[in-house]
Amino acid sequence: MDYLGAVQRNVVWSWCAVNEEERKVYFSLWADMRAKRDGIRFSYIVQEPDWGVDPKSGSKSAARKDHDEKLLMALERGYEAYGYVVEAVDRNASPRKIESTATSFVFQLDLERHSDGTVLGYVTTRINI
């Protein structure tokens, strides 16, 4: 993230980062959550409604609150959305842990919030870094 001028709120639990000067937000994208959901364009799931939400209390984790804040920056405040691809240690685990991060490129994204709260990121451009 340093290379992109983006800062994470916390390097241990943040799922995203922001470059305030350039008004860009970077979201982690699980590699296995890529599909052509509309039959035409590739998209990644940027956020599911239950990610980072305690099923018993409904309270949100610090990472989820941070992610919600960054999504609002992109969806409502005009920040550009980008994604970087991460691989899970175990795709079936909940919560997941990151095994590796692709560092040679990012995707510019067109974000779309669905009525159930899911946020998709449609890939518009691949940018090699």
Secondary structure, 3 states (H helix, E strand, C coil): CHHHCCECCCCCCCCEEEECCCCEEEEEEEHHHEECCCCCCCEEEEECCCCCECCCCCCECHHHHHHHHHHHHHHHCCCEEEEEEEEECCCCCCCCCEEEECCCEEEEEEEEECCCCCEEEEEEEEEEC
